[in-house]
Amino acid sequence: METGAATLRGVVVRQLQTSEVDFYRSIRLRALECDSAAFESSYEREASFDDATWSSRLASFAGRPGAVFVIEIDGRAEAMMGIGSSSIEAQAVIWGMWVAPAFRRRGYGEQLLAAGITWAGNLGLESISLEVFPANIAAAALYRAAGFRPVAANDAPTDSSQALTLVLSLDSRQ
């Protein structure tokens, strides 16, 4: 999926444009308010961001190419995923993913991952990394089912407050 929209199973999956600051702010703040423990940020911190910060987040990731994908249901964003080119050569990083509780376990996470994988592949990137907290069992299972693997075979956090780093090789998907 590029910047256009695609309809999958009656929902619209699309990349947000930099002009959609209010739309993005709305879903990101909902995600932080609902599931703050899954993110390395807080509702209070991000609610104070100005429009320029939100717009910048839609256009890039730490100054490198980036994208935010959403799933819209009846015109309302119910899921989102942010992805950007990492500082590690030929790698993307998923920096945030969220599905509204009422829409979980319906395949929307897989659809967002597919959009991100396509985006990274179109940039010629070779892998995608992400971090997930072990206590987030559903998210960890989603990522593993999509082919994400721990950076090292024995890469396990010493406690549940530490995130586990997973990587997906895009070469293995071709």
N, C-alpha and C positions, 0 to 999 in steps of 0.2 A: 504494500500500500504506500503510495506516495502521499502528496498533500491532499489529494482528493478524498472523497468519501466512498466507502464500500458498504453495502448492505449485506449482513450475514444474519441469518435466522431472524429476520424482522427487526434488527437493530442497526444503527448507523455507527460505524467505526471510522473515525477520521482524525486527522492531525489538526490541532488548533493553529490558527494564524495569530501573528503578533497583535493584531487589532482586537482579539477576543479576550482582553484582559479581564473584564468583569466575569465572563463565563468561566475562565480558568480559576480566578480568585475564588469564585463560589464553590467549585468542586474541591479545590485544594483545602480550603478552610473547613469544609464539611468533613473531609478525610481526617484532618488534624483534630477536629473537635470530637469525632466519633472514635478514632483509633490512634490517639496520640502516641501510645507506647510502640507502635509499629514504625514510627518515624524518628529521625534524629533532629527534630525540630518541635515547635509547639504552636498552638493556635495563637497564643498571645504574641509571640515573636512575629509570625507571618501576617497577622491581621494589621500590623503596623507598617507593612511594606507599602511604598508608594507605587503609582501606576508604572513608572519607569522600571522599577525592580521586577514587577510582574511581567511586563512586556519583554524584558531582557531574558527572563527565565523561559519564556515561550520561544525565543529565537536562538538561544544558545545554552550551553552547559559549561560554566567556568570559562567562558570566552571561546569555546570550541563549538562545532556544530551540535545541535540538539533539537529535540522535538518533544511535544506533549501530545499524546493520543488520548482520545476519549471515546466512550461508548455512550451514545445518546439513545434514550428510550422516551418516546413521546416528547422530544425536544428538550429533555433535561439530561444533563450528564450524570450518569449513574456509576461510571467507572473511569479511571484515568491511569496513565502510565507515563512517566517521564524517562527519557533516554538521552544520552549524550555521548559524544566522542570522548574517550578517556585520555588521561595524560600518558597512559601506557599505549605504546605504538600499536595500531591496527585493532584496538579494542574499544568497544562501547561499554557504557555502564548504565544499568537501569537504576535511577536514583530515587524512584518512588512509584509505587503501584498501590491502587486501592479500588475496591469494588464495594458499593453501598451494601450494607447487610441484607437488605431485602432482595438483592440480586446475586448473591453469592451462590456458588455451586451450580451455575447455569451455563458455564463455558465462556463467560466473558473474560476471565483471566487469560484463557488460552488465546482468545481473539486479540487481546492487547499484546500478548507476547508475540503472536504471529506478525502483527503490525510492526513491532519493534525489531524483530528479526529481519523482516523485509527492508526496513529502513537502514539497518546496519549493513546488510548485504549490498544494498544499492550504493553505499558509500565505500564499498570494497573492504570493510572491516572483517577481521578474521574471527573475532570472539566477542562475547558479551559477558560482563560480570555483574554481580549484584550481591547485596548483603541481606540476610534474613535472620531474624532472631529464632533460635530453636523452639521457643515456646509457641511460635506462630506455625503450628503443625500443618494447617491447610495450605498456607503459602509455600512452605518448604516442600510439601508433596507436589504442588502444582509445578514448581520449578524443576524438581527432580524428574517428573513425568515428561517435561519438555526437553530433557536432556542436560540440564545444568548439573554439574558435578562439583564436589569440594575441590579447592585449589590443590590440596594434597590429601592422600588417602586417610591420613590421621588428623586432618584439620578439623578439630572439634573444639568449640569454646570450652573453657574451664568452668564457666557458669552460664546460666540462662540469660544473663544481662549482656553477654557478648554476642555480637553478630557472627554468623557463619558466612564466609565468602564462597560463592558458587560461580562457576564459569561454564559457558556454553561455547563449544567450538563450532563456528559456522562452517568450517571445512567438512565436518562429519555429517552435515545435513544435506550435502549436495548429492 
